[in-house]
């Protein structure tokens, strides 16, 4: 069995020497840089975790938050809203509204009314509304005239008026005839009955009533009832006093 050749040539020794001289320092430098970076990252992480974060929380809780509350409540609530709005913006807006916007609105309204709305309305009234209204009125007038007034006038002239005259004449003569018939058949018999029968009977009944009822009752009252009442009153007075 043959043994492997372990001899190294001169070129290999030169290559190994160059690698040791060049690559090993570079690798050592790279490992040092990595170690330094890791150490720096660990130190920064430790500093950030144990120093910067509590310091940031402390600053946020005790500095930034009170400062934000002061800014929000004081500066915005009082300076901006009360001072700026009440002392600057409100008078400025009132000034703008009074001297700029209202006159501008009046000018626009006057311009629109005088130059646009009123001429357009007058034109519409003259050339659109009035002709349409006149046409509608003419059509309605002709419709009423020929479909209602003319047929009703013909109906009144040829049917209703003669019928009304006939009814009136018939009613007049009928009333006269009825009056005559009632007078002959009812009024005259009733009048004769009252004059010749009822009035004498009522007169006789009144005489009999006066003689039979009124005078005896008056005599009884004057002769018997009144003295008895007086006598009873005297007895009651003498017995019971008043």
Backbone torsions as a table, in degrees:
resi	resn	phi	psi	omega
1	UNK	NA	133.5	-175.6
2	UNK	-93.6	142.1	179.4
3	UNK	-88.3	145.1	-179.0
4	UNK	-68.6	152.1	-179.4
5	UNK	-81.9	113.3	-177.3
6	UNK	-102.3	13.0	179.9
7	UNK	-78.9	140.4	-179.1
8	UNK	-108.0	135.2	-178.5
9	UNK	-80.1	170.2	-179.6
10	UNK	-68.5	-33.8	179.5
11	UNK	-66.1	-37.9	178.9
12	UNK	-67.0	-41.1	176.3
13	UNK	-62.4	-36.7	178.5
14	UNK	-67.2	-42.7	180.0
15	UNK	-64.2	-39.7	179.9
16	UNK	-67.4	-37.5	179.4
17	UNK	-65.6	-41.4	178.7
18	UNK	-65.3	-40.9	-180.0
19	UNK	-63.6	-41.2	179.4
20	UNK	-67.1	-38.5	-176.5
21	UNK	-74.7	-39.1	-171.9
22	UNK	-97.4	-53.5	-169.7
23	UNK	-77.1	-36.9	-177.9
24	UNK	-63.7	-44.4	175.9
25	UNK	-62.1	-38.3	179.4
26	UNK	-64.3	-41.2	180.0
27	UNK	-66.7	-40.6	177.9
28	UNK	-64.2	-40.5	177.8
29	UNK	-63.4	-42.3	178.9
30	UNK	-63.8	-42.8	177.3
31	UNK	-64.4	-36.3	177.5
32	UNK	-66.6	-41.9	178.8
33	UNK	-63.3	-43.2	178.4
34	UNK	-62.3	-42.4	178.7
35	UNK	-64.3	-40.8	177.8
36	UNK	-63.9	-42.3	178.7
37	UNK	-63.2	-43.4	178.7
38	UNK	-63.0	-42.6	178.7
39	UNK	-64.4	-42.3	178.9
40	UNK	-64.1	-43.0	178.3
41	UNK	-62.9	-41.4	178.2
42	UNK	-64.8	-41.3	179.1
43	UNK	-65.5	-44.2	179.1
44	UNK	-64.7	-38.3	177.0
45	UNK	-63.7	-43.0	178.3
46	UNK	-63.5	-45.8	179.5
47	UNK	-62.1	-44.0	-179.3
48	UNK	-65.9	-40.2	-176.2
49	UNK	-74.9	-38.5	-174.4
50	UNK	-102.7	-14.6	-178.7
51	UNK	-121.2	-52.2	-173.6
52	UNK	-71.7	-43.8	-179.6
53	UNK	-62.9	-49.9	175.6
54	UNK	-60.7	-38.5	178.1
55	UNK	-64.4	-39.9	178.0
56	UNK	-65.9	-41.2	176.7
57	UNK	-63.3	-41.4	178.2
58	UNK	-63.2	-45.4	-179.6
59	UNK	-65.2	-41.6	-179.9
60	UNK	-65.4	-40.4	-174.9
61	UNK	-78.2	-38.1	-173.3
62	UNK	-105.2	-11.1	-178.4
63	UNK	-120.3	-59.1	-174.1
64	UNK	-68.5	-43.5	-178.7
65	UNK	-65.2	-48.2	174.2
66	UNK	-60.9	-37.7	178.2
67	UNK	-64.4	-40.4	177.9
68	UNK	-66.1	-39.5	176.8
69	UNK	-62.4	-43.7	178.5
70	UNK	-62.6	-45.0	-179.4
71	UNK	-64.4	-44.6	-176.4
72	UNK	-69.1	-47.5	-174.9
73	UNK	-80.3	-43.4	-174.5
74	UNK	-84.6	-58.6	-174.6
75	UNK	-66.4	-49.5	-178.3
76	UNK	-75.6	-42.7	-176.7
77	UNK	-71.9	-36.6	-175.6
78	UNK	-105.6	-52.1	-175.6
79	UNK	-67.1	-52.0	-174.9
80	UNK	-72.9	-52.7	-173.9
81	UNK	-73.1	-51.4	-175.1
82	UNK	-79.4	-54.6	-174.3
83	UNK	-72.7	-53.9	-176.6
84	UNK	-68.2	-48.6	-177.8
85	UNK	-70.6	-45.2	-176.0
86	UNK	-75.3	-35.0	-174.4
87	UNK	-99.4	-21.4	-175.2
88	UNK	-117.4	-59.0	-171.8
89	UNK	-69.6	-43.5	-178.8
90	UNK	-62.8	-50.0	175.5
91	UNK	-61.7	-36.5	179.3
92	UNK	-65.8	-44.0	177.4
93	UNK	-65.0	-40.0	176.3
94	UNK	-62.2	-42.0	177.8
95	UNK	-63.2	-45.0	178.0
96	UNK	-63.3	-41.9	-179.1
97	UNK	-66.2	-40.4	-175.4
98	UNK	-76.5	-40.2	-171.6
99	UNK	-105.7	-7.1	-179.5
100	UNK	-125.9	-55.3	-172.7
101	UNK	-72.0	-45.3	-179.6
102	UNK	-65.4	-47.2	174.4
103	UNK	-60.5	-37.3	177.5
104	UNK	-64.9	-41.3	177.7
105	UNK	-64.5	-43.6	177.5
106	UNK	-61.2	-42.1	179.8
107	UNK	-63.4	-42.3	178.7
108	UNK	-65.5	-42.0	179.2
109	UNK	-64.2	-44.9	179.2
110	UNK	-63.4	-42.6	179.6
111	UNK	-63.8	-46.9	179.6
112	UNK	-62.7	-40.5	-178.4
113	UNK	-68.2	-44.2	-175.8
114	UNK	-78.7	-38.1	-171.6
115	UNK	-97.6	-22.8	-173.3
116	UNK	-120.1	-60.7	-169.6
117	UNK	-69.4	-50.3	-176.8
118	UNK	-66.3	-44.6	175.4
119	UNK	-63.1	-40.2	178.9
120	UNK	-65.1	-40.0	177.6
121	UNK	-65.5	-42.9	177.7
122	UNK	-62.8	-41.0	178.7
123	UNK	-64.6	-42.6	178.2
124	UNK	-63.6	-42.3	178.4
125	UNK	-63.3	-41.3	-174.8
126	UNK	-74.7	-43.7	-170.5
127	UNK	-104.1	-11.4	-178.0
128	UNK	-121.8	-58.5	-172.1
129	UNK	-68.3	-49.8	-178.6
130	UNK	-61.8	-46.5	176.6
131	UNK	-61.6	-41.5	178.8
132	UNK	-64.7	-43.9	178.9
133	UNK	-63.9	-40.6	178.7
134	UNK	-64.7	-41.1	178.6
135	UNK	-64.8	-43.1	179.0
136	UNK	-64.3	-43.4	179.0
137	UNK	-63.1	-40.6	179.2
138	UNK	-65.2	-43.0	178.7
139	UNK	-63.6	-42.8	178.6
140	UNK	-64.4	-41.6	179.1
141	UNK	-62.3	-46.3	179.5
142	UNK	-66.1	-38.1	178.6
143	UNK	-64.2	-47.4	179.0
144	UNK	-64.8	-39.1	-177.9
145	UNK	-64.1	-48.4	-172.2
146	UNK	-92.8	-20.1	-179.1
147	UNK	-101.9	-19.3	-177.2
148	UNK	-122.3	-57.1	-173.0
149	UNK	-67.0	-49.9	-177.2
150	UNK	-63.6	-46.0	176.2
151	UNK	-63.4	-38.7	179.0
152	UNK	-66.9	-39.2	177.2
153	UNK	-63.9	-43.3	176.8
154	UNK	-63.4	-40.5	178.4
155	UNK	-64.2	-41.2	178.1
156	UNK	-67.9	-39.7	-175.6
157	UNK	-71.9	-42.6	-171.8
158	UNK	-99.9	-16.9	-176.9
159	UNK	-122.7	-60.2	-170.7
160	UNK	-70.4	-41.9	-178.1
161	UNK	-66.0	-47.9	174.6
162	UNK	-61.9	-39.1	178.0
163	UNK	-63.0	-39.6	178.3
164	UNK	-64.3	-41.0	176.8
165	UNK	-62.3	-44.2	-179.9
166	UNK	-63.7	-42.7	178.9
167	UNK	-64.2	-40.8	-179.3
168	UNK	-65.6	-45.0	178.9
169	UNK	-64.2	-44.1	179.6
170	UNK	-62.4	-41.4	179.4
171	UNK	-66.1	-39.9	179.6
172	UNK	-62.1	-52.2	-179.8
173	UNK	-67.6	-35.1	176.3
174	UNK	-64.1	-39.7	177.7
175	UNK	-63.4	-41.7	178.3
176	UNK	-63.4	-46.4	179.7
177	UNK	-62.7	-43.8	179.5
178	UNK	-63.4	-39.2	178.0
179	UNK	-63.6	-42.8	178.9
180	UNK	-63.8	-44.0	-179.0
181	UNK	-65.0	-44.1	178.8
182	UNK	-64.3	-39.7	178.4
183	UNK	-63.4	-40.1	-178.5
184	UNK	-75.9	-44.0	-173.0
185	UNK	-87.6	-23.4	-174.2
186	UNK	-118.7	-55.2	-171.1
187	UNK	-66.5	-51.6	-178.0
188	UNK	-62.2	-45.2	176.0
189	UNK	-62.7	-39.5	178.8
190	UNK	-65.6	-43.0	178.3
191	UNK	-61.6	-46.3	179.2
192	UNK	-63.9	-40.9	178.8
193	UNK	-61.4	-44.3	179.5
194	UNK	-66.4	-43.4	-174.2
195	UNK	-70.6	-43.4	-170.7
196	UNK	-101.0	-12.2	-178.4
197	UNK	-121.6	-60.4	-171.6
198	UNK	-70.2	-42.2	-178.5
199	UNK	-64.7	-46.4	175.5
200	UNK	-61.1	-39.2	179.1
201	UNK	-63.6	-45.4	178.2
202	UNK	-62.1	-39.7	179.1
203	UNK	-64.8	-44.7	179.1
204	UNK	-64.5	-41.4	178.9
205	UNK	-63.0	-37.3	178.2
206	UNK	-66.2	-39.9	179.1
207	UNK	-66.1	-44.8	179.5
208	UNK	-63.6	-43.8	178.9
209	UNK	-60.1	-41.7	179.8
210	UNK	-66.2	-40.7	-176.2
211	UNK	-78.1	-36.2	-172.8
212	UNK	-90.4	-35.0	-172.0
213	UNK	-110.3	-55.5	-169.7
214	UNK	-65.8	-50.3	-176.0
215	UNK	-67.4	-44.5	175.2
216	UNK	-60.7	-41.2	178.5
217	UNK	-64.2	-40.9	178.5
218	UNK	-64.4	-40.8	-179.9
219	UNK	-65.8	-44.6	179.5
220	UNK	-61.4	-42.1	-179.4
221	UNK	-66.3	-41.9	-178.2
222	UNK	-76.8	-30.9	-174.2
223	UNK	-94.0	-34.7	-172.0
224	UNK	-113.1	-54.4	-171.7
225	UNK	-66.8	-46.6	-177.3
226	UNK	-65.1	-46.7	176.1
227	UNK	-61.3	-38.7	177.8
228	UNK	-63.4	-40.8	177.5
229	UNK	-62.8	-40.8	180.0
230	UNK	-66.4	-43.6	-179.9
231	UNK	-63.1	-42.0	178.4
232	UNK	-65.8	-36.2	177.6
233	UNK	-65.9	-39.4	179.2
234	UNK	-66.3	-40.7	179.9
235	UNK	-63.4	-44.0	-178.6
236	UNK	-64.4	-36.5	179.4
237	UNK	-68.3	-43.2	-179.1
238	UNK	-68.9	-28.7	-178.8
239	UNK	-84.5	-49.1	-173.0
240	UNK	-100.7	-1.4	-178.7
241	UNK	86.4	-130.0	-177.2
242	UNK	-59.0	NA	NA
